Amino acid sequence: MARYQNVYQYSRRTGSTDASRYGRQNQYIYGSTVPKQDIGRQLEEQPRKRLSNEARKNRDKAHHMSLGYVLFLAAALCCAGLILINYIQLQSSLTNMSETLTAKERELNTLRVDNDETLNRINSSIDMEEIKRIAIGELGMTYAKEGQIETYTTEGNDYLRRIAD
């Protein structure tokens, strides 16, 4: 069974899309299979739109930069550069302060450990029995008796001052 197919050909000379500009070519196709169409060729043959003069001028203007725009971009670039330099300096300063703080904390911990060791050494070197012997034997001190101990209550004060007996 034969089929009849109309094939339109585009005339490249005129660049027009008018249907009267197409030439018709008749082809007979034998068989029952549908032939593959060449889509790429059809896309290539589609006419290209022509730009108006106004659109062409607008595109040309978009490709050129004026002096004011260039100066604005240069000023924006300088501002961004100064801000970034300032940020890097602040970051460096923060890092240095952090390192200084860490060094001071290490020094404080070292001093605390030394202080605790010295206090323990002093406390271990004190002989309470020797102090008691000297206080009672040489200085004449005695233990407090029953009537000598008086207790006082304070109301929120840190110390008590006794004015009279």
RODO-2510 file (C-alpha; in nm, 4 decimals, decimal comma):
residues 165
     n   res          X          Y          Z
     1     m     0,0000     0,0000     0,0000
     2     a     0,1374     0,3342    -0,0955
     3     r     0,0915     0,6555     0,0953
     4     y     0,1299     1,0073    -0,0283
     5     q     0,3210     1,2586     0,1837
     6     n     0,3704     1,6292     0,1340
     7     v     0,7122     1,7596     0,2257
     8     y     0,7695     2,1313     0,2616
     9     q     1,1067     2,2743     0,1835
    10     y     1,2154     2,6079     0,3159
    11     s     1,3740     2,8549     0,0823
    12     r     1,6883     2,9916     0,2441
    13     r     1,7289     3,2693    -0,0062
    14     t     1,4303     3,4723     0,1089
    15     g     1,4361     3,4005     0,4852
    16     s     1,0579     3,4256     0,4888
    17     t     0,8121     3,2008     0,6679
    18     d     0,5290     3,2619     0,4261
    19     a     0,3629     2,9364     0,3176
    20     s     0,3656     3,0474    -0,0441
    21     r     0,7432     3,0524    -0,0324
    22     y     0,7604     2,6812     0,0430
    23     g     0,7965     2,4488    -0,2453
    24     r     0,6009     2,1219    -0,2369
    25     q     0,7647     1,7978    -0,3128
    26     n     0,5613     1,4825    -0,3459
    27     q     0,6974     1,1536    -0,2181
    28     y     0,5553     0,8054    -0,2231
    29     i     0,6228     0,5857     0,0782
    30     y     0,5914     0,2106     0,0345
    31     g     0,5251    -0,0263     0,3248
    32     s     0,3503     0,0032     0,6586
    33     t     0,6294     0,1621     0,8639
    34     v     0,6439     0,5302     0,9383
    35     p     0,9716     0,6889     0,8365
    36     k     1,1772     0,8729     1,0990
    37     q     1,1686     1,2446     1,0637
    38     d     1,4843     1,4466     1,0779
    39     i     1,4043     1,6842     1,3657
    40     g     1,7520     1,8390     1,3746
    41     r     1,7255     1,9357     1,0102
    42     q     1,3800     2,0839     1,0661
    43     l     1,5095     2,2925     1,3581
    44     e     1,8004     2,4168     1,1507
    45     e     1,5675     2,5131     0,8719
    46     q     1,3360     2,7174     1,0954
    47     p     1,3674     3,0855     1,0180
    48     r     1,5477     3,3104     1,2613
    49     k     1,3757     3,6180     1,3916
    50     r     1,5207     3,9437     1,2756
    51     l     1,5908     4,1970     1,5487
    52     s     1,4488     4,5422     1,5260
    53     n     1,6868     4,8363     1,5308
    54     e     1,5680     4,9360     1,8784
    55     a     1,6357     4,5900     2,0217
    56     r     1,9782     4,5849     1,8573
    57     k     2,0614     4,9266     2,0090
    58     n     1,9461     4,8098     2,3536
    59     r     2,1701     4,5036     2,3309
    60     d     2,4642     4,7157     2,2258
    61     k     2,4030     4,9506     2,5209
    62     a     2,3922     4,6528     2,7578
    63     h     2,7369     4,5440     2,6411
    64     h     2,8956     4,8846     2,7013
    65     m     2,9552     5,0302     3,0476
    66     s     2,9440     5,4014     3,1161
    67     l     3,2093     5,5866     3,3151
    68     g     2,9712     5,6395     3,6086
    69     y     2,8956     5,2685     3,6309
    70     v     3,2653     5,1803     3,6192
    71     l     3,3406     5,4337     3,8969
    72     f     3,0547     5,2948     4,1055
    73     l     3,1868     4,9409     4,0644
    74     a     3,5399     5,0552     4,1535
    75     a     3,4138     5,2320     4,4678
    76     a     3,2102     4,9250     4,5673
    77     l     3,5154     4,7047     4,5148
    78     c     3,7310     4,9348     4,7308
    79     c     3,4686     4,9382     5,0079
    80     a     3,4408     4,5610     4,9989
    81     g     3,8211     4,5316     5,0090
    82     l     3,8487     4,7646     5,3101
    83     i     3,5738     4,5783     5,4937
    84     l     3,7440     4,2446     5,4281
    85     i     4,0846     4,3761     5,5402
    86     n     3,9266     4,5123     5,8598
    87     y     3,7535     4,1787     5,9187
    88     i     4,0798     3,9880     5,8776
    89     q     4,2565     4,2255     6,1187
    90     l     3,9808     4,1820     6,3771
    91     q     3,9971     3,8049     6,3347
    92     s     4,3746     3,8146     6,3853
    93     s     4,3347     4,0330     6,6938
    94     l     4,0757     3,7934     6,8346
    95     t     4,3095     3,4996     6,7766
    96     n     4,5955     3,6804     6,9536
    97     m     4,3722     3,7682     7,2490
    98     s     4,2568     3,4084     7,2721
    99     e     4,6167     3,2859     7,2776
   100     t     4,7045     3,5443     7,5453
   101     l     4,4059     3,4363     7,7542
   102     t     4,5100     3,0729     7,7266
   103     a     4,8644     3,1607     7,8388
   104     k     4,7304     3,3595     8,1372
   105     e     4,5007     3,0699     8,2355
   106     r     4,7972     2,8305     8,2257
   107     e     4,9974     3,0695     8,4432
   108     l     4,7059     3,0999     8,6904
   109     n     4,6731     2,7211     8,7136
   110     t     5,0472     2,6877     8,7721
   111     l     5,0337     2,9495     9,0504
   112     r     4,7347     2,7777     9,2117
   113     v     4,9098     2,4414     9,2093
   114     d     5,2254     2,5993     9,3591
   115     n     5,0171     2,7781     9,6222
   116     d     4,8328     2,4583     9,7186
   117     e     5,1624     2,2663     9,7415
   118     t     5,3163     2,5366     9,9616
   119     l     5,0079     2,5409    10,1890
   120     n     5,0173     2,1620    10,2248
   121     r     5,3900     2,1720    10,2991
   122     i     5,3382     2,4395    10,5676
   123     n     5,0433     2,2540    10,7222
   124     s     5,2368     1,9289    10,7301
   125     s     5,5385     2,0942    10,8920
   126     i     5,3323     2,2330    11,1833
   127     d     5,3504     2,0147    11,4914
   128     m     5,0397     2,0864    11,7027
   129     e     5,1795     1,9002    12,0042
   130     e     5,4881     2,1238    12,0053
   131     i     5,2672     2,4368    11,9885
   132     k     5,0546     2,3078    12,2804
   133     r     5,3641     2,2296    12,4880
   134     i     5,5108     2,5777    12,4323
   135     a     5,1766     2,7527    12,5013
   136     i     5,1125     2,5696    12,8286
   137     g     5,4698     2,5282    12,9557
   138     e     5,6492     2,8461    12,8518
   139     l     5,3675     3,0983    12,8050
   140     g     5,1489     2,9830    13,0988
   141     m     4,8288     2,9348    12,9039
   142     t     4,5513     2,7117    13,0451
   143     y     4,2318     2,5586    12,9126
   144     a     3,9112     2,7596    12,9649
   145     k     3,7009     2,6685    13,2684
   146     e     3,3254     2,6262    13,2989
   147     g     3,2378     2,9883    13,3843
   148     q     3,4752     3,1508    13,1397
   149     i     3,2925     3,0486    12,8213
   150     e     3,0139     3,2821    12,7133
   151     t     2,8018     3,2371    12,4008
   152     y     2,6448     3,5219    12,2073
   153     t     2,4002     3,5282    11,9189
   154     t     2,4388     3,7752    11,6391
   155     e     2,1688     3,9046    11,4102
   156     g     2,3151     3,9209    11,0623
   157     n     2,6463     4,0804    11,1604
   158     d     2,9690     3,9170    11,0656
   159     y     3,1407     3,9996    11,3926
   160     l     3,0567     4,0828    11,7545
   161     r     3,2159     4,3666    11,9445
   162     r     3,2167     4,3424    12,3254
   163     i     3,2202     4,6801    12,4956
   164     a     3,1962     4,5925    12,8695
   165     d     3,2458     4,2921    13,1036
***
